[in-house]
Amino acid sequence: MRKILVTEDEPEIRELLLNYLTHEGFDVELAEDGVQALSMFSASHYDLVLLDIMIPKIDGFGVCEVIKRQSDVPVMFLSALSDDKSKIKGYDLMADDYVTKPFSMPVLVRKINALLRRKDAVPASSGHVIISGDITIDPDTMDVVVSGRHIELTSREFDILMTLAKNPGRIYTREMLLDLLWDYNSLVDERIVDSHIKNLRHKMGGDYIETVRGRGYRIAKAD
């Protein structure tokens, strides 16, 4: 049974999520504020975190930032904040999805199951180390070396980099990457791809990932 931590300060929504997700076969635990959520997260294992943003003590952005520094557990925001600034901030903090209130429970469950399937999926290994210019990727160990530096990537960042590096010069649109790596591109904002690319570039340094204006992304060709 998959275990979900729901952090929500509105009692009615908290009860709705508890009842519906329990009925769908999930083991649900509830937190009412950010401090309680982080305490529970550090004391137990969860398969996914549902997180409101406007919660007491520590807001959802702060909670997500701490969780993502510690683990690859999927985080999905459930928020009444529907403006682009809030969504972009959520994705920049490496949230895996951002759902605005009011939301459909059946669609929410589909999104949850998609995230869990993605988390469980083991990337297909070529059996060989991938070398693209100064980038060396070991698909079996998830080791990545860039210009002699070992860098730590999340599983999603690793999958994006490996996809680009396996086909140097090929342009991948946001929609292609969503379809290949998220498996539910019709239900997620494509800007999450931009957020992960931004994080990859920050960790890798240099100009290893190119933006092809109006088309998408590709790995830079080696000189």
VMD Tcl script that draws the C-alpha trace (Angstrom):
set ca {
  {0.00 0.00 0.00}
  {1.42 3.36 -1.05}
  {1.85 5.91 1.72}
  {0.94 9.55 1.09}
  {1.56 12.55 3.35}
  {-1.18 15.15 2.91}
  {-0.43 18.61 4.29}
  {-3.53 20.79 4.29}
  {-4.80 23.28 6.88}
  {-8.44 23.36 5.70}
  {-10.33 20.62 7.62}
  {-12.91 20.01 4.88}
  {-10.31 19.48 2.16}
  {-8.15 17.41 4.49}
  {-11.10 15.12 5.25}
  {-12.03 14.88 1.56}
  {-8.52 13.85 0.60}
  {-8.29 11.36 3.46}
  {-11.57 9.64 2.61}
  {-11.15 9.57 -1.18}
  {-7.51 8.49 -1.24}
  {-8.09 5.86 1.43}
  {-10.97 4.52 -0.66}
  {-8.58 4.35 -3.64}
  {-6.24 2.13 -1.63}
  {-3.66 4.58 -0.33}
  {-2.33 4.79 3.21}
  {-2.87 8.46 4.07}
  {-1.36 10.47 6.92}
  {-2.32 14.07 7.61}
  {-0.39 17.18 8.65}
  {-1.91 20.59 9.35}
  {1.16 22.83 9.06}
  {4.67 22.89 7.64}
  {6.48 22.08 10.87}
  {4.32 19.01 11.48}
  {4.79 17.91 7.86}
  {8.58 18.05 8.03}
  {8.61 16.28 11.38}
  {6.44 13.47 10.02}
  {8.47 13.26 6.79}
  {11.74 12.86 8.68}
  {10.27 10.17 10.94}
  {8.68 7.93 8.31}
  {8.83 6.83 4.67}
  {6.34 8.28 2.20}
  {5.84 7.47 -1.46}
  {4.38 10.88 -2.29}
  {3.62 14.24 -0.65}
  {0.52 16.34 -1.37}
  {1.24 19.85 -0.23}
  {-0.83 23.00 0.13}
  {1.16 26.23 -0.17}
  {-0.66 28.55 2.23}
  {-0.15 26.52 5.41}
  {0.90 27.80 8.86}
  {4.38 27.98 10.39}
  {6.33 26.98 7.25}
  {4.63 27.47 3.92}
  {4.45 24.79 1.26}
  {7.31 26.27 -0.74}
  {9.60 25.96 2.27}
  {8.47 22.41 2.98}
  {9.03 21.37 -0.65}
  {12.51 22.88 -0.67}
  {13.54 20.86 2.40}
  {12.02 17.61 1.09}
  {13.70 17.94 -2.30}
  {17.08 18.59 -0.67}
  {16.72 15.30 1.21}
  {15.02 12.94 -1.22}
  {13.47 12.21 -4.61}
  {10.01 11.62 -3.13}
  {7.46 13.13 -5.55}
  {5.84 16.36 -4.33}
  {2.55 17.62 -5.74}
  {1.26 21.07 -4.83}
  {-2.48 21.53 -4.24}
  {-3.08 25.25 -4.07}
  {-5.61 28.01 -4.54}
  {-2.75 30.11 -5.96}
  {-3.30 29.87 -9.71}
  {-1.03 32.68 -10.89}
  {1.96 31.92 -13.10}
  {4.44 33.31 -10.57}
  {3.39 30.78 -7.93}
  {3.39 27.88 -10.41}
  {6.84 28.76 -11.72}
  {8.19 29.05 -8.19}
  {6.77 25.61 -7.40}
  {8.43 24.07 -10.44}
  {11.70 25.88 -9.70}
  {11.64 24.17 -6.29}
  {11.49 20.86 -8.21}
  {7.86 20.05 -7.44}
  {6.66 17.22 -9.67}
  {3.22 18.69 -10.32}
  {1.09 21.72 -9.44}
  {-2.70 21.33 -9.16}
  {-4.95 24.33 -8.57}
  {-8.07 24.33 -6.42}
  {-10.81 23.42 -6.99}
  {-9.66 20.11 -8.45}
  {-11.22 16.87 -9.64}
  {-10.54 13.93 -7.33}
  {-10.51 11.34 -10.18}
  {-7.99 13.45 -12.12}
  {-5.92 13.96 -8.97}
  {-5.76 10.20 -8.40}
  {-4.68 9.70 -12.01}
  {-1.91 12.24 -11.55}
  {-0.80 10.55 -8.31}
  {-0.67 7.14 -9.97}
  {1.29 8.57 -12.90}
  {3.88 10.07 -10.55}
  {4.20 6.81 -8.65}
  {4.63 4.81 -11.86}
  {7.28 7.24 -12.96}
  {9.08 6.90 -9.63}
  {9.02 3.11 -9.91}
  {10.21 3.00 -13.50}
  {13.80 1.88 -13.98}
  {15.43 3.68 -16.91}
  {16.43 1.29 -19.65}
  {20.16 0.77 -19.62}
  {22.18 0.59 -22.80}
  {24.78 -1.43 -20.95}
  {27.42 1.10 -21.98}
  {28.72 4.37 -20.66}
  {27.46 7.33 -22.68}
  {30.06 9.93 -23.64}
  {29.07 13.22 -25.22}
  {31.91 15.71 -25.34}
  {32.93 16.45 -21.75}
  {29.91 14.58 -20.35}
  {30.18 10.96 -19.20}
  {27.06 9.12 -18.05}
  {26.86 5.63 -16.56}
  {23.23 4.43 -16.98}
  {23.67 1.58 -14.50}
  {25.07 3.57 -11.58}
  {23.60 7.00 -12.47}
  {27.09 8.48 -12.16}
  {27.54 11.69 -14.13}
  {30.89 13.38 -14.74}
  {31.09 16.78 -16.43}
  {34.55 18.10 -17.30}
  {36.07 15.89 -14.63}
  {33.52 16.87 -11.96}
  {31.10 14.38 -10.44}
  {27.65 15.96 -10.17}
  {24.62 14.78 -8.24}
  {21.34 14.71 -10.16}
  {17.82 13.79 -9.21}
  {16.35 10.83 -11.09}
  {14.30 13.14 -13.30}
  {17.30 15.34 -14.14}
  {19.33 12.22 -14.91}
  {16.69 10.89 -17.29}
  {16.49 14.19 -19.16}
  {20.26 14.44 -19.51}
  {20.58 10.82 -20.66}
  {17.82 11.29 -23.23}
  {19.54 14.34 -24.70}
  {23.05 12.85 -24.54}
  {22.07 9.59 -26.26}
  {21.05 11.59 -29.33}
  {23.49 14.51 -29.64}
  {22.23 17.18 -31.98}
  {18.63 15.96 -31.91}
  {16.13 18.60 -30.77}
  {13.57 17.54 -28.17}
  {10.49 19.68 -27.69}
  {8.94 20.05 -24.25}
  {6.07 17.85 -25.41}
  {8.48 15.09 -26.51}
  {10.28 15.09 -23.17}
  {6.99 15.05 -21.28}
  {5.75 12.14 -23.37}
  {9.00 10.18 -23.01}
  {9.76 10.82 -19.35}
  {6.56 11.83 -17.57}
  {4.06 9.57 -19.38}
  {1.18 11.95 -18.72}
  {2.00 15.04 -20.72}
  {-1.65 15.99 -21.15}
  {-2.00 16.51 -17.41}
  {1.11 18.45 -16.49}
  {2.29 21.95 -17.27}
  {5.09 21.80 -19.84}
  {6.99 24.48 -17.92}
  {8.12 21.77 -15.52}
  {10.54 20.74 -18.28}
  {12.03 24.25 -18.33}
  {12.47 24.09 -14.56}
  {14.39 20.81 -14.69}
  {16.54 22.06 -17.57}
  {17.34 25.16 -15.52}
  {18.43 23.00 -12.58}
  {20.53 20.79 -14.86}
  {22.32 23.78 -16.33}
  {23.03 25.16 -12.86}
  {24.57 21.87 -11.72}
  {26.51 21.20 -14.91}
  {27.75 24.72 -15.57}
  {28.84 25.77 -19.04}
  {26.67 25.61 -22.15}
  {26.11 21.88 -22.39}
  {22.37 22.11 -23.03}
  {21.28 24.38 -25.85}
  {17.91 26.04 -26.33}
  {16.78 26.04 -29.94}
  {14.42 28.99 -30.04}
  {10.86 28.03 -30.82}
  {11.67 24.32 -31.00}
  {13.18 22.82 -27.84}
  {16.41 21.55 -26.30}
  {19.44 19.55 -27.40}
  {22.80 18.58 -26.04}
  {25.59 20.77 -27.39}
  {27.79 19.11 -29.96}
  {31.38 18.50 -28.93}
  {33.94 20.74 -30.60}
}
mol new
graphics top color blue
foreach p $ca { graphics top sphere $p radius 0.5 }
foreach p [lrange $ca 0 end-1] q [lrange $ca 1 end] { graphics top cylinder $p $q radius 0.2 }
display resetview
